[in-house]
Each structure stands twice: as C-alpha cells, then as structure tokens.
Amino acid sequence: MTPQRPLSFRASVVFGFGSFGANVVYSFLNGAIGLYLLRYPAVPPWAVGLLAQERSLAGALVQPIVGAMSDRTRSRWGRRRPYFVLGVALTAASLLYLAGFPPIGPMLLVLAVNAFFLNVAVDPYVALLADLVPIDQRGRVGAVLAVFNMLGQIAATLAALVLWDRSPELVFAIVAGALVLSFGITTVFIREPATPPRPTGPLRLDVGGYLRDLAGHRDLLVYIGAASLYWMGTGGVLPYLTRFGVSALGLSEGEAFQLLLPALAGTIVGAIPAGYIADRRGKKPVLAAGLFAYSLIALAASQVATLPQALAAMGVIGLANGVWTTLAVPLLVDLVPAERAAEMTGLGSAVWSLSQPVGALVAGVLIASLDSYRVSFVGAAVFIFLSFALLLLVRAPRPPSR
C-alpha cells in the first residue's frame, strides 16, 4: 500500500533527525575506534578493521528477525517506535561504558555488539521510508536523510578533532547524548501510518521455505549483492583512514580526523542533486554513475602524498559518495514488499554486516603484509567497481511518468 500524499518537508526533517543520530555513532565508530584501540596493544591490526566499523558480525543473523518482528508488532506506540527506544538505549549505555576504557575482555565484547544495538533501531527506521514515502518522492527524501547523515558525521568528526587529544571520554559522552536527543525527536514527533500493510502469516522458523521465498525476489538479491561489494570496499578504508593520516601523512591522532571533513562536505553537495535527478530519471542509473566515479577516484586517492592532496581527493570521493548515501536505501526500499519492509531491510543489513567486516579483514591482512595503508584504497576501488558492474543487472522500478 503506497501512501497517496507526499511527505511534507517538515515531516522529512523530523524523519531526518534519526539519520543524524545514527550517523553520529557510525562516523564515530568508523573514525575513532581505530585510535581507541591503540590503548589496547594486544589487539592485532587485522582485528581493528573488524571492530572499528558500523556493521556488527554479532547482529548479522538476528537483524532480519528483528525486522520481521517490527513488521508484525502492534502497540499503542506503533510498530517501529518500540525498537527505536530499545536500540538507542542499549547503544548509548554501551558507548558510556566504553568511555571508561574497561579491561580488554569486556571491552571487546561490548564493542563487538555495539553496532548491532543501534541496528535494532535503524532497520525499523529505514522501513519507515516504505511506510511513509511514495516511490516517486524517495529520491528527494533520501537527499534529506543524506544531508542529516552527513551533518551527523560532521558533528562527530568535529567533536573528535577538537576534543580527542584532550579527553576521549568526553567525545564518547557527546556522541551518546547526540544519539539520544536526535533519535528522540524522530521517535516523539514522527507519525506512523494508522493502517500499514502487514505480513499475513505469523513469524515462523522455516529456513527452507524462507530461502525459497527469497529466491523469488531476484532483483532484491542481486541488489543486496551489489551493495555488499560496496560495503566490502568502504569497510576496507574507513577503519584505517585516520591511521593512514598518522602513518602516511605524518599527522597527529587528532589532526587525522580532518581527512573525514572534505568527504562529508562533498557528500552533502552531491546528495541533493542526486535525489532530485533520481526521482525524474530513475535511481539505478544515477546510482550506477556514482559507483563508477567512486571506484576511479578511490584508485587515484591511493597515490596522494601530501595533506592538501589527500583533502582534495577525499572531497571528490565525497561527491560520489553523496550519490550512494542518497539513493542506496531508497532503491532497496523500492525492491522490497511493503508489508515486509523491516524484515527485508534487516536482511540487507545482515548481509552487509557480514560484508563490511570481510572488506576490513582483507584490507587489514594486506596492510600488514605490504606494510602500507595505501593498499586499502586500491581494494576499495576494485570492490566498488564490481558493485557497479553487478548493479547493472538489477531491474529497478522506473519513476511514474509525469
């Protein structure tokens, strides 16, 4: 059941605050945990990539179940809000615990599941795009979410850039507070549909039947595969980017965070036109162009030798990343059945939760073998080009004729 009325700009902004909060945390995990783990020298470099990214191996098998539960939830607060509250509370508590630099055993356990805690909220949040937004408006709303996404990442990066060298504990607290406040705005003020489409059957454990059903969603599976390759590529760069700044460019730990800023600013600049063009020309061709450009730029970025060169390269990468950030989720939502939106987006997140650590692990092994952080950019270029090639096989819905 597709909503007949477009989402207002005000409602889009309220919706976007959740994206802001989630990406404050994601950016912090991607950029800061690699440095955080320097305080734990027993953690080997290959494990840093598995821990310092926004996807959780621990949650990969559970995320589709959480999504399916959300699709079937009936409560006075709606079917998405209860998961917002639970996921945000668990994430904030784990961040505050990590801020105390606990012993290595408990630290590794909490860090390993922290990203999954947030996905308890984020997967149902993504499903709201299917609940609330007509198909021919999802590119524009995706642009609004992308802007909030980048603002969240910029906020986390600036907090780390200014405060990390003096007080990492304070940065953890700021990130946790920003998550609670911003996701709280969406939770309180967004209105879920009164009669959303729902799955007809109960939630059952039938692995064979589930796999047979998935086989009927050919384009969804191909798209999830294409997106998985993208996450393998970025998963091999993001956890090591600040270490690249320290090792290859001679920056301090705090200064290394500035490498993220031009990429984030470029993403905002690229996001808005990507959303509007996609609503008129189709999401797939715009997304494919962005991925192709991204792969070429990542290859060039592997050769930067100075800080100005690195900042320029990261800014151009940001422009291409703006296309992905705007359109990746809207295209996924276009391909899923409306009544199973959270389940299918949870499935996508679960696959990507496996893919990003794989990319990080591959990059970590190559970095250790070649003693160079530059190789992570080369790996990203290869994986993202393969993502572009696989995306070409997806039969995506076209926007309605105007």
N, C-alpha and C positions, 0 to 999 in steps of 0.2 A: 504494500500500500504506500504510494508515493504522496507526500504532502502536496496539497494543491497551492498553498500560499508560500511564496518565498520567505526565507528567514530575513527579518529586518536587520539593518546594520547594527542597531543597539543589541539585539539578541546575539548577533555574530560576535560582538565584542565581549559580551558576558560569557559566551561559549569559549572564546579565546583565552580567557584568564586561566583555564585549566591547562591549556597548552603552555602558557608562560610558566606555571609552577612546575609542571613535569619536566620541562627542559632546563629550568634552573638546576634540577637534580641531575639530569642526564649529562649536561655540559660539565657540571662539577665532577661527576664520576669519570667522564672521559679525560678531562684535563688535569685533575688534581690527584687522583688516586695513584697514578704512576709515581708522583713525587711523595705522596703519603707513604708509599711502600718502601721508599728509601730508608725510612726509620726502622724497617724490618729487613735487615740484610740477608736473613735466611731465606727470603722469598726469591727464587731464581728469576731471571729476566723473562723466560718463556711463560711463567705464571702471571707476570704483571699484566700481559695482554688479556688473559682470561678474566682477571679481576677488575681491571680498570676500564670497563665499558658498560654501556647501558643495557645490555642484554644479560639474562641470567640463565645459566645452564640448569640451575635448580628448578626454575619455573617452567621449562620448556614443555614438559609433559602435562603440566597442570593448567596452563593458560587456556586451552580450548574448553576444558571442563568448567573453569571459572566463567568463561564467556557463555557457555550453554546454560549454566545456572542463572546468569544475569538475564538471558532471553526469556527464561521461564519464571523469573521472580515476580511475585505480586505482593506489593506492600503499599502502605499509605504514602510512602516517600517515593514511589516509583520503582522501576526495575534496575536503574543504573546508580542512583544516589547511594544506596547502602554500600556498594562496592567502592565508591569514591571515598566515603568516610573510613572504611576499613583499611584500604590500601594506603591512603595518605597518613593515617595514624601510625601504622606499622613502619612506614618509611621514615617519618620524622623521628620516631623513637630510635630506630637503628642508626640514623645519622648522629643523633646526640650521643649515643653510646660510643660510636667510632671516634667521636671528637676527643674522647679521653685517652686515646692511644692505648687500648686494653692489651692484655697479653696476646701473643700471636695466634694461639689456638682459637679462642673466642672471636678474635678479630676476623680471622679468615672465614669462620662460619657465618658471621653476620654479614660481612662484605659479599660473600657468595650468594646470599639470598636477598640482599637489599633491593636489587633491581627488580626481582620478582614481586616484592611487596608493592612497588609502585605500579607494576603492570596489572595488579588486581584492580586498581583504579583506572589505569589508562586504557585497557582493552574495552571495557564498557563505555568509557569516554569516547573512544573512536567510533563505537557503534552508534552513538548519538548522531553522527553525521548522516547515517542511513535513516535514523528515526525522524530527523528534523528537516533535512535539506533536500529539495528537489534535485534530480540528477543534473539539470542544466544550470544549477547555481553552485554546484560543489566545487568547481574550479575557483570561483571568487571567494567562497567561504574558506576554501583551502588556503588562499592567499592570506586571508585574515589570520588564520591559525598559524601560518608560516611566519608572519610578522611577529605574533606573540611568541612563537617558538624561538625566533632569533633574539627578541628582546630578553627572554628568559636566559638564553645562553650568554648574551652580552652582560646581563646583570651578574651572573655567576662568575664570568671571566673578570670583570672589573673588581668584584669583591676579592677574588683571589690575587689579582695583580697588585692591588693596593695593600692587602692585609696579610697575605700568606706568609711572607717572610717574618712578620712580627707575631702573628697569632693564628695558626691554622685552626685552632679550636673555635675562634670567633667566626671564621668563614663557614665551618660546619653549622654553627648555630644560625647564621644568616640564611643559609640555604634551606635549612629545615623550616624556619619561620616564613620564608617566601613561599614555600610549597603549601603550607597550611593556609596562609592568608589568601593566596590566589585561587587555589582549588576550592577553598571555602566559598569564594564569590560565585563561581560556577555552580557549586552544589546548592547554594541557597536560592539563587535567582534564575537559573535556567528552568524552563518549563518542559517537562517530558510530555509526549503525546498522551492524551487521555485513553485512547484505544489503539495501542500499537499492534502491528502484526506479530503474532506469536507462533512458535512451533506447535504442531498439532499433537505430538506424542510426548510421553514422559521421557526424562533423561534415563537412558539405559546403557549398560556396559555391553556393547556388541561390536567388538573390534572389526570382525569380518564385514558385518553389514555397514559399518561406518566407512570402511575403506572402499566398499563397492559404491556407496553413495558418493564419496568424494571423486571417484573415477568419472562420474557423470558431469563433473564441473571442470572440464578440460582447460578452459581458458583461465580459470581461477588458479589451478595448479601450475600452469605454465608461468603465470604472472608471479606467483609466490616464488617459483624457482628463479625468475629473473631478479626479483628483489633480493633473494638470498645471496646471489652473486654480488649485488651492490653492497650488502652488509658485510660480506667477506672482505671486500676491498676497503671500505671505510674502517672496518674493525681492525685492519692491519696498520692503519695510520693513526687514528685518534689516540689510542692509549700511549703512543710513543712520540707524539708531536712535541710535547714540552721537553721530553728527554732529547729529541732531535735538536731543539733550540739550545739546550745546555751543551750537548756533545759536539754538534757540528758547527754551531754558530758562536759558541763561547758566551752564552747569556747566563745570567743567574737564574735560579729557580723562579723567582717572582717575575723577572723580565720575560721568561719564556712564555708566559701566558699571553703576551701581546701578539703572538703568532695567530691566536684564535680570532682576534678582533676584526681584521680585514675580511676574513672568511665570513664572519657573522654579518658584518655590514653589507658585504656583497650579496649574501643570501637574501637579505631584505630587499635590496634593489632588484634582484632577479625574480623574486617571488610574485610581486604584484602583476607585472605584465604577463607572466606565465599563467596565472589563474584566469585572467580575462581572455587571453588568446585561446586557452584550452576550452573555455565554455563556448567558444564560437567555432573553433577548428577541430576540437577533439583532444582529449587528454593524452592519448597514446602518442601521436606524432610529436607533440610538444615535449613530452617526457623522453622520447627516444632521442630527440635532438640534444636535450640537456645531458643525457648519459654519454652520448658520443663525444660531446665537447669536454665533459668532465674527464673522460679517460685520457684524452690528449693533453689536457692541462696538468693532470697528475704526473704524467710521464715527464713533462717539462720541469715540474717542481722538484723532481728528484735531483736536478743538477744545480740548484741555487747554491751560491757560495757566500752571500752576504745577507745581513738582516734586511736591507731595503729590497733586495731581490726576493727574499722569502715573503716579505709582506705583500709585495706586488703579486706574486704567484698565488698566495692564499686569497687575495681579493678576487682574482679571476676565478679561482676554484669556487669561491662563494657564489658568484653569479650563476655558474652551472648548478651548484647545489641548491640554489633557490628554486629551480625548476623541480628537482626531486622533492624537496621539502614541501612544496605546494601541492604537487599532484600525486605523489605516491599513495597516500591514504585515500583520497577521493577516487582514484582509479580502482583500488582494491574494493572499496565500498560499492562501486558500480557493478562489480563482478559477483557479489555475494547475494544470496536470497535475503530479502528484507527481514523476514521473520527469524533468521538465524545470524543476524549481523554480528553480535558479540562473539558467538561461537566461531564464526569463520574468521573474523579479525583476530580472535585469540589463536586460531590455528596458524594464521600468517605470522603472528608474533612468536609463536612457539618455534616455528621453523627458523625464523630469523634469530631467535635466541640461541639456536644451535649454530647458525651460520656465522654470526659476528665473532664468537669466540674461536671458531675454526680459523677465520681470517687472522685474528690476533695471534693464535698459536703458530700459524705458518710464518707470519711476519717475525714473531719472536725467535723462532728457530733460525730463520735466515739472518736476522740481525746478529744473533750470537755466532753463527757460522762465519759470516763475512765481516763482522766487527764494524758494521756501518748501519746507521739508522736510515740512510737514503733508500735502501732496498725496499722499505715499506711503501714508498710512493710508487715504485715500479710495480710491486704486487697489486696495489690499488688500481693502477691503470689497466692491468690485464683483467682483473676481475670485473671492473666496471665496463670494459669493452664487451666482455662476454655477456654481461647483463643486458647491454644494448642489443646485442645480436638475438638473445632469447626473447626480449620484449617484442621484437618484430613479428614473432609467431602468435602473439596474443590477438584474438578477435575481440576488440573492445567496443562497447556501445558508442554510437555516434550521438552528438548532441541533437536535440529535436530541431527540426527545420524552423527557421524564423520567418 
